[in-house]
Amino acid sequence: MDCIGLIREFLKDRLGADPETVVPGALLADLGVDSLMMLELMFEFEDHFGIKLASDLKTPGTVGELVELMDRLIAEQKS
């Protein structure tokens, strides 16, 4: 599963979000992602991709920003 797929599944399971609304330009806040849910989502990324995220990461505002951040971190830690 890729990053956007993980986000879509996570938001569908937790919030009942329609996966078709989880697109790169969508604001995470508009999808119902608050600071606590963002932490849960970060833990999900850590577990799924076997990476460790820094506690001082800048919080992304959109789905696309989150995907870019996770893709970059995954690539850095896997290389």
C-alpha positions, 0 to 999 in steps of 0.5 A: 500500500502506498502513502495515499492509500494508507491515508484513505484507509485510515480516514475511512476506518476512523471517520467514515471518509469517502476515499474519493474525497481524500485527494492531494489538494484536500485539507486535512482539517476539512477531512476531520483530522485534528492534532490527535488524529494526526498523531495516530496517523503518524503512528500508523505510518511508523508501524506500516512502513517501519520508519521512525518519525521525529517529534518535531515534524512540521504538521502538513496542511493537505493530503498531498503535503502529508504524502510528500513528507512521508514519501521523503522520510520513507526514502531517507530511512530505507536508503 
